[in-house]
Amino acid sequence: MCSNRVTVLHSLPSVYEYLDYRAFLRDHYAAKKAADAKFSFRFFARRAGFTSSNFLKLVMDGDRNLGPTTVERVANAMKLDASEVEFFSLLVQMNQAQTVADRNRAFERVAANRRFRAAKKLDGPLFEYLTRWYYPVIRELAGRDDFVEDPAWIAAEVYPPIEVKEARAALKTLEKLGLLVREGDRLVRGDASVTTGHEVRHVVVPAYHLQMIERAAKAVERVAVEERDVSSLTVCIREATLAELKAKIRRFREEMLDRCDSDGEPERVYQLCIQLFPMSKKREPAGPSKKGRASSLPPRRRG
């Protein structure tokens, strides 16, 4: 008797296409479930050697983390090869990092992975530009009239100082991107407009911001008050006000850039960081009973 049944093969996702290891776990599970309806969280957990049937579900949802000893067990349960296990471990380190410095170190190793860069189809020089905090600094440093096209001089002028080989690589990349151009016998700043695809922005811009936030935190301790300005506001606003605040920040940023670009003889490179982020959970919609209780409260005093 001839069977008309058709077997559908579901390809498993590649770990090199991810920056979030939890998303990779979710997609791996979904692919296995699609291929075999009997595949369950209980089966997945047992294959990894966990007694709790829902442990991996909690990890995928962000309610639990993977420890150093459990990373390899989970990777083996997914039948990853040695290089994939190493990359998966890097993703875990990056996603679960407790400090900006640790996250940046892990990200640099992720970004340097050849198979990750190939999977993301990232432009090499531009990717490198956005993942090295000192590249934009060196480009701006070229605006000084005493700028010297010497890696040793540049490495010493950047604060904190970098290695000579890093300065040399930066000069090469900046010139290749047109961010530094030659005018006669010297390098000067080129077009400041750098466009990136969505994938590049999604991957490297958050890491760039984290690097600059780390620099800002260190500046509070290392830079004299007379040479910096660090301030913050903690406010309670309506959700609808957020869009207005973001628009004002964007206009302010553009005004500051225009003002700085108007300096004819720049002398020093500065970094302006602006952060606006929530410090409390989003309020749930209030029901009739909640509104009633709220209306009975006395008015808030000012002053």
N, C-alpha and C positions, 0 to 999 in steps of 0.2 A: 504493500500500500504506500502510495507516494504522499509525502507530507508537504503542505504548502506553507509551513511556518517559516518566517523570515527572522533571522537573528540580527539584532541591531547592536553594533559595537559602539560603546560610549568611551571616547578618549579621555584620559585623565589629564587634568591641568598640569602645566609645568610650574614648578616652584619658582623658576627664574622670571616669571611674568608678574610676580607679586612683590609688594613692599609691606603688606600686612599679612603676617603669618596666620592670623585668625581667619581672614578671608580665604586664604589658600586651603585651610582645613575645611571650611564650609563648602567650598567648591569641590574639593576632593570627595567629601562625604556625599554631596549631591550627585556626583558622577557615578560613584559606586552604587548608590541607591537606585539610580536610573537604570543601571546595568543589571542589578539584582535586587528585587523588591524585598528579599529576606535580609539584606544588609541593614543593620540597625546600629544605634549608638551603643547598645549593650555588646554587640558583636565587635564593634570597633574598639571599645574600651578593653574588652577581654583580650583581643589580639595584641594590644599594647601592654597588657599585664596589669591593668587597673581593676580593683575590686568594685569600685563604684561604677555603676552602669551609666551614669549621666555625667561623669567627670569631664569627658571631652566636649560634651554639649555645653557645659558651663564655661569651658575654655573658649569655645567658639563665640559664645555670647559675651565674653569679656568679664565674666564673674569669677574666673579662676585664672591663674598664671601657670606656665610650665617652668619647672625648676631644671637645673643643669642635668640631673639624672633622668628626668622624664622626657627631655627633648629627644634623646636618641631612641627611646622606646617608642615614642609616637612616630618618629621618622621611619623606624624599622617596620612599624605596623603598616605604613604606607608604601613600604618596599622601595624607599629612596636609595639611590646608590651613594657612595662615599662623598662625592663632591656635592650632591644634592643635600645630604645630611649636613654638611658643613655650612652650606648657604642657608638652609632652614634654621640652623642654630644662630646664624648672624641676624636673621629676621627677628627671631625671638629676643635676642639681646637688644636690638634696636627698638622694638615695640615696647619692651618692658623696662627700658633704661630708667633709672631713678633721677638722673641728672642730665642736663643739656650736654655736658661734656661727654658723658658715656654714650648718649644717643648719637652725637656727631661722630665719635670714633667708630661706632658700629656702622653708621651710614656710609662713611668713607670706604670701609671694607666692602660693603654691599655694592656701592657705586663702582668700585674698581673691578668687580667680577665681570669677566669677558662675556660669559653666557647671559648674564643679566642685561648688560648693555646691548647685546645682540637682540635679545627678546623684546626689549623696550624700544629698539630702533632709535636710540638717542644719538644726536649729533655730538661726536667726541669733543671737539674744542669748545663748543658752546656749553656742553654739559660740564666740562672741567671748569669753565669760567664761573658758573653759578655755584659750584661746590667748593670753591676755594675763596674764603673770605677776603684774602689779601689781593686778589686779582682786581676788583673794583678800586681798591686803595691805590694800587700801583698806577692804574689808568689815570686817576685823579692827580696823583703825585706828578705825573708828566705835565701838568698844567703850570708847575713852578718854572720860573725862568732859569733856575740853577739846576734843573733836572739833569742827571748824568746817566747816560745809557750804559751803566755798569752794574751787573748783578750784585757785586759786593757792596757798592754804595747804596743801591736800592734796598737790599736786605737789612742794612743797618738803619736806614731811614724809616722803614715801616715799624709801627709800634703795635704790639710787641714785635721785636725783630724776628725775621724768618731766616731760613737757610739760603745760602747763595744759589744752590741748585733750584730751589723753589722760585727765586726771583728770575733766574734764567729761563725756566719753563714758562713763567708768567709772561715775560717779554715776547717769547715766541708765539704763545697763544693769542695774546692781545693784538699783536700785529697781524696774525692770520685772520682774526675776526674783523679787522679794520677799526678796532677800538683805539689802537695806536697807529699813526701813519707818519710817513717820513716827509719832512719839509726841509729840503736841503740836506744838511748833515746831522740833523737831530730828529728825535721822535717827539711827536706832539699828540694830544688827544684827538681821536677821530670822532666819527658819528656816534653819539651816545645812545642811539635808538637800536636796541637789540630785540628782535622778535623771536618768540619761541612757540613751538606747537603745544597743544594742550598737554600732551604726554610729558614733555620736558617740564612744563610749569608744575604739573601735579607731582612730579617726582622730586625736583630739586629746589623749588622755591621755598617750601616749608623748611627744608634743611638749611637753606641760606639764612632765613630769618632766625632760626635757632642759633646759628653761629654768631650772628650779630647781637642777639640777646645775651649770649654768653660773654661777648666782648663788653657789652654795656654793664653787665653785673661786675666784671672785674674792674671796669673804669671807676665805679663807685669807691673802690678801695684804693686804687693806684693813682688816680688822676686828681690833682688839686682842685678844690671847689672853684677857684677862679678860672679854671680852664674847662669846666663842664657845667651843664645844667640838667639836673635830673629831678623830675617832679611827677606827681601822680594825683589822680582824683578817684574817689570811690563814691559813686552816685547810684540812686535808684530811679529808674525811668520806665516809661511805658514801652512795650515792645515796638510800637509803631514809630517811636522816636529814633530807633537804631539806624534806620535808613538815612535819616536827616543828619545824624552825627557822622556817619561814614562819608556822606557827601561833603560835609564841612571839612573833614580830615583830608579828603582828596584835594579839595580846593586849596587848603593850607599847604599841602605838600607841593602842589604845583607852583604856588606863590614863592615858597622857599627855594625851589629849584631855579626859578627865574631870577630871584635875587642873587643867589650864589653864582649863577652863570654870568651875571653882569660884572663880577669882579675882574678887572683887567689884569691884575698881577697877584694871583692867589699865592698863599704862603704855606698853608697847612691843610691836611686832609681831616675832615670831621665826618662822623657818622650820626645821622639823625634817625632815631628809632621812635616809632609811634605805635603804641599797643592799645587796643580796645577789646576787651574780652569779658565774658560773664563771670561773676563770682558767686552766683547763687543759681539754684535750679529754676527752670521755667515754671511759672505759676500755672497750676491746673485751672481749667475753666470753673468758675464758681457756680454752684447750684443755688436754688432758691433759699435753702436753709442757711448756706454760707453767707449769702448776701444779707440775710436778716441779722445774723450775728455781727457782721461787719458794720452794719448801720447803727448798732447800739453802742459802738465804741465812741469814746469822747474824741473830739477833734485833736489832731496832733499840734503840739505847740511849736512855735517858731522862736528862734533865738536861743 
